[in-house]
Amino acid sequence: MKNIELLLKLSVVAIALTFGAQTSNAQKPSKTPAKTGTGKAKPTPTPKATPSSPTTAVGNMTNSFGMKFVAIPAGSFQMGFNTAVTENCQGCAESSSEKPVHKVTLSKSFEMHATEVTQQQWLAVMGKNPSENATCPKCPVEKVSWDDAQEFVAKLNSKSDGFKYRLPTEAEWEYACRAGSSTNYPFGDDAKETGTYAWFLGNHSGTTHEVATKKANAWGLFDMLGNAAEWVEDCWDNYSPKDAIDPVISWTGGSVRSIRGGSYYQGAEFMRSSHRYSNSPTMRHGSVGLRVVRTK
């Protein structure tokens, strides 16, 4: 009997020793927060707010005609051809109509159509497609005059979706095309890169192409260079050397209107951000279309 009692006592002791060893090896939770070199817990830093920037149009940035818009912020830029960087610009040629370079401030933000107006979109609004390359619904509409473009925006405005549609001013167009750049092209000064961003003389195959098939600029705008050239709001005139705020040339004596962006059958030198030319507001050509902006 005594032997049994002794065995029981020894078993209890063995169990106690085993449990104690396991407990001593277990990881214990820390009672104090991690300390820095100062001896105090360091709080998590609050992220700093970043300024708003243009983004590719999504969601409510698309209207009922499937036209997607990009938010363009207010800001200032140097408008015109910068002679100082000509030597670095392969394929550039000076143009007196693009001078002098002058500071322009756009005091209000606006939204710009991410692409040129397509044949499909024009047809939905106007009920007909005047394009020369008329079998390509996603290609830019062309063979439309400045007067036709004004009729298009008037019909858009009659739909009353809360926005006012119009053609961009020359200043708005160049500002959006540059997308923060100060070089001759939105992508730099090397004309060899033109084919990455534009349908132009070097790759066009004789016609316009579907919009948004080339790379967008830094603000998410497609085909600002090449494909179809684009009517803008302004009458044609020479630049003033003075700084300007929200400029638009609308003098009553103006008989021609400005065109921007270059087209598919023009060379790289016509794809520069500052390139501009003009024609009669009644002119229709298979290389000229439009892009619109909208504001609240």
N, C-alpha and C positions, 0 to 999 in steps of 0.2 A: 504493500500500500504506500509505504514511504517512497519507494522507487517511482511509483506513478506520479505522486505529488511533485517529486523533484523534476521529472521529465516535463510536466506541465509548466512549471516555473521557468525552466530553461527555454521553452518554446515562446513564452510571452516575452521574455527578454530579447530573443532573437528578432521577433516581429517588430518590437519597439525600436531596436537599433537600425533595422532596414528602413523603416518609415522615416526615421530622423535623418538618415543620410540622403534620401530622396528629397526631403523638404529643404535641406540646406543647399542642394545643388540647383533648385528651381530658381528662375529669374524673378526678382522682386521688382514691382513697379517703382518708378522714381517718384519721390515725394516733392521734388523741386523742379522748376522748368530749366531748360538748358540755359546756360549763362554765356554772355559775351565777355570780352576782355574787361568791361566795366563792372561786371558782377551783376548786371541787371538784365532781365529778359528783354529782347529786342522785338518791338511790335512789327507786324507785317506792313510794309509800305503800301500806301494807297496809290493805285495806278493813276498816272497823269492823263488828263483829257487831251486828245489830239484834235487839231482843227479839222473841220469837215473838208472832204475832197470829192471831186467828181467820181461817180461810179457808173458802171454799166447799167442801163435801164432794166428794171424788173418790176413785177407787180403792178402797182398803181401808176407806174411810169409808162404804161402802155395804154393807148386809147382804144376806142371801139373799132378802129380800122386796122388794128395790129401794128400801129406805128409806135416804136419804142423810143423813149427819150432819155437823155443823159443830163443830169444836173450840172450846170456850169456856174462856178462861184463868181461873185464880183471880184474885181482886181484890176491891176495896171500892167501894161506891157509896152515894149518899144515896137511901134508899128512901122513897117516899111523895110526896104532892102538895105542891109548893113554892109557898106562898102568895105569896112574894116576886116571882114571875114571872107572877102571874095577870093583871096589867094588860096584859102583852104577848101573852097567849094568847087569840086570837080563838076564841070558841065554847067556852071552858073554863067549868066550873062547879065550885065548891068541893064537896068531899065529906068529911065528918067521918071516914068510915071509912078514908080515905087518909092520915090524920094521927095522930101527928106525924111529920114527916120525921125519920128516924133513920139512923145509919150502920150498914151491914151489910157484913160481910166474908165472902166465900166462900173458904174456905181451900184448896179442891181444885178442879182443873179438871174439866170434864165435857164430854160431847158431846151436842148437842141436835139433834133431827130438824130438818132444814132446812125442812120444810113440815109442815103438819098431816097427820095420818094420813089417807090417802085411802081411798075405798071399796074400791078394788082391793086395797090392802094389808090392810085389815081383813078382807075376804072371804078372802084367802089364809091368814090366821091363824085366823080364827074360823069359816069355812065358811058364813057368811051375811052379808047386807048389810041392816042395819035402817034405812037412810037414807030420809028423806022424798023427797029428790031422788035417787032410786035409779038413774037412767039415765045417770049421769055418773061413770064409774070413777075419773077423776082429780080429782074434786071431793072436798072433805073428807068423811069419814064423819061423820054426825050422828045425832041421836036415840039417843045412847048415854048411859047414866048413868055416874056416878062408879064405881059397882060394876062396870059393864060394862068400864070402862077398866082396872080392877084385874085383871079376868079376862084382858083382852087382854095386859097386860104379863106376867102369870103364864105365859101360853102362849108368849110370846116368850122368856122365860127358860128354859122347858123345852126350847127348841131348842139350848141350850148352845153358843153361838158364842163363848164367852169373855167376854161382856159381861153386866152386870146392867142390865136395863131397868126403868124406873119412870116415874111422872109427875114433872115438875119441881116443886120447892117454889115457893111464891109468890116467894120471894127470888130463886131462880135464874131464874124466868120474867121478872121485872121487870128484873133485871140484863142478861139476854140481849136483851130487848126494847129497852132503852135503848142497848145497844151503845156504851157510852162517853159517851153524851150526858147532860146534866143538865137538858135542856129538857122541856117537857110532852109533846111528841111526840118520837120518835126522830129526826125530821127537822127539829126546831125548834119554834117556838111559833105558827106560822101554820096554822090549821086548813084553809086553802084548799088546802094541799098534800096533804090526806088522800087524795084520789082517786088520787094517783100511787102510793100504797103500799097502799091498802086497798079492798076491796069493802065498801061501807057504804051507809047510807040514801041518800046522794047519787048512787049509780050502780049499785045492786045488781040492778035489773030483777026483783025478786021471788024470788030464789033464791040459793043458793051458786054459786060459780064454780070452775073448775079451779084448783088450787093453782099457785103460782109464776107467775101471769100478771100480777101487779103487781110493782113494784120491791121488791127486798130491802132490809133495813136494812144498816147499815154492817158488820155481821158476817156477812152472807150468809144471813140468815133471812127467809123469805117468810111473808106473811100473819100476822105477829105482831099486826097490827091488822086487825079485821074478818074477813070471810068467815064462818068458824065461830068462836064463842067457845070457850075451851079450859079443861077441868078441870085443876086442879093438885092436888098431894098434900094440902095443908093443910086442917085444920078451920078454919072461920071464927072469927075473934076480932079484937078491937081491937088496934091496934099498941101496943107498949111504947115509951116515949121513950128507953129505954136502947139503947146500941150493942149489936149482936148479931153472933155468929159462927155461921155455918151454921144459921140458924134454920129450924125447921119446927114448925108448930102442930099438935099431935096429941093434945090433951087428950081424955080419955075421955068428958067430958060434952058434947063437940061433936056437934051433931045435923045440921049443915049443912056443906057443903064449898065452898071458894073456886073462883071462875071468873074467868078473865082474858081480855083481848084485845078484848072487844066483838065484835059480830056484824054480818052484812050488813044487818040491818034497823034498826040503831041509828045515831044521829047522830055527828058528828065528836067531840063532847065525850066520848063513850064510847070513843074510840080512844086516849085518852091512855095513856102508859106506866104510870101509877100507878093507873089505873081498876081497881076490883075490885068484885065482887058475889058472891052465894052462892045456893045452893039445896040441896035435899035430895039425898043421894047416890043416891037411886033415881029422880030426875027424868030424864026423857028429852024432848028438844025438838029440833025440826028446825034449830035455830041453834047447837047446842052439840056440839062434838066434842072432840078431844084432840091433843096433841103429846107425844112421849116424849123422855126423855133416857137416856143410858147411861153407865156407868162401868166401869172394870176392877176 
